[in-house]
Amino acid sequence: MGGNTIFGKEPAEAFGSVLSKSQIRALIKNKRPLIREMIDVNTQLQPNGVDLTVKHIETIVDAGCIDFGNNERKLSNTAGMDFHGDWLFLPPGSYKVIFNEIVHLPADIIAIGAPRTSLIRCGVTLETGVWDAGYEGRSESLLVVFNEKGFYLKKNARILHLVFIKLSGKIAAGSSGYDGIYQSENIG
């Protein structure tokens, strides 16, 4: 093994790399775009990711549960909230967000989301999981309002910064990647 290699590969190949604005823009133009149904590509496309926007907000109305094998998993029920005009006031608490954009991750790209810093500066944050290679859907995240005075949210606001990471290799041959219950969620 050479002095500058890791696992027999160049460092960027061994660990993957974050996609740049120009790489993301090129993948948006694919036959199966990386992201579709964006409100304004030029505004949402960032140097190292894409900002996702609010389509719906829902309140969580009952308890859920999860087990090791997902055989007894029960997702919490939710109820939609209505924007008054374009705005919605959210008192302290947790809410489910459904995004406008539909993401299609190929077999060699994953995504990780983080709240936009303006959200954090208002006492609000987002929780989301890793978006696995092969996932396609209009995803959901948990919006948590910690600000005891509440928070005003405008429909279509940019709230989540999604970063795309090219894997060091494709997922195993014969596998299309993610195939869980959230595949194709909120599409159609």
N, C-alpha and C positions, 0 to 999 in steps of 0.2 A: 504494500500500500504506500502511495506517495505521501509526502509530508503535508500536503494541503487537501487531502481527501478524507472523507468520513464515510465509512461503510462502502468504500470503493467508489464513491461519487463525489463530485464537487460539492462544497457546502450548501449552495442554494438548492441543488437537486436533492441532497440528502434530507433536508428539512422542509422543503417546499418554500413558497414565497407568496407574499401579499401582492395581489393584482393591482396594477396602476390604473389611473383614469383612462389612458389610451387602450389598455388591454380590456377593461370593462366595456368601454364604448364599442370596441370591435365585437365582443361577445354579445352585445345587445342587438347587433345587426345580423346575427346568425339566423338560420332558418328556424331553429328553436332558441329564441332569445334567452339570455341569462336572466333578464327581467323584462316584464311587459306590463302594460297598463300604468306606466309612470305618468304623472301629471305634467311634468316639465323636465325632460332629460337634462338639459343644460343647468338647471337649478339643483336638481337632485344628485347629479353626478359630482362626486368629490374627488380630491387627489388620490385617496386610497379607499374608496368605497362608494356606496350609494345611500342617500337618505330615504327611508321609507315613511309613508304618510298614513294618517288616520282615515279609515273608512267608517268603522263603527266602534262604539264603546258599549260594553255590557257590564252590568253588575253581576257579581257572583251571589247566587241566592240560596245555596245549600252546601252541605259538606260533600267532599269527594273522598276517595280512598285509593290507595295504590299498594300493591303487594310485589313480591319478587318476580313472579312469572306473568304478571298482568292478567291472570285469570279472574281475579276478583277486583280489578280496577274499575272504579266508577268515577267518571269525570263530574265535577260540580256543574250543576245547571246554572244557566245565566239568563238574564233578561236584558233586552236592548234598552238603551237610553236614547232619548230624542234630543238632538241639537235644537236649541231655540234660536232660530235664524241660522247663523253659521257657528254659534258658540254653545258651549256646554260647561256649566260649573260643576266641578267635582269636589265634594267635601273630602276630608281625609279618609283614606281607605284604599282598597285594592280593586282594580277593574281589569277586565279583559279587553284588549285592543285587537281589532282585526284590521290589517293593512290593506291599502288599495292595490299594491303591486303584487304580481304573481311572479314567483322566483322559480327558475328551472336550473338546478345544479347538475352539471354533467358529472360523469364518474370520476373525474380527477380534481374537483373543486368542492370545498366546504365553505361555509360562511359562519361568521361570529358577529353577533349584534351587540351594540352598546348604546346607551342613551346619549342623545345629543347633549352637549355640556350646558346649553341654555336651560334644558329641563332640570338638570341637577341644581343649577343656580336658583331655581324656583322651589326647591325642596321636593322635587318629584323625580322618580327614577323608573326604569324599565327592567324587567327580568326576562330573559330569554335563554333558550338552550342553544347548543351547537346545531347548526343546520347541516345535516349529513349529505355527503356526496350522493347524488341520485334523487334527492328530494325535489318535489315539485308541488307548489301550492301557494295559496294566499295565507300566509302564516298569521299566528296570533302571539301576543306577548302579554305579560302582566304589567300594568301600569300601577305604580304605588305612589299615592299622594301622602307624603309625610308632613307637608306644610299644614300646620294647624289652622291656618286661615283658608285653606282650600286652594284650588287652582282652576283657571279658566283655560279651556282648550278649544281651538278653532278647528272645524272640520277641514281635513286635508293637510293639517299641520305636519311639518317634517319633525319626527320625534326619535326615530331609531337610525343609527348609522350602521350599515351592514358592510362588513369587511369580508372580502373573498380571498381564500387561501388556496393556491394551487398545490395539490399534494405532490409528494416526491415520486409517486407512481400511481397508476390507476388502481382501483379496487380489484379484488380477485377476479380472474377470468370466470365468466359464466354468471357473475353477479351484476345486477344493475344498480346496486347501491341500496339506499334506504327503501324499505318496503313495508313500513309500519302502518298503523291505522290513520296516520295524518297525511299519508300520500294523497295528493290531489285535493287537499282540504280547501274548503271555501271557494272552489272553482265551479262555476256552472249554476 
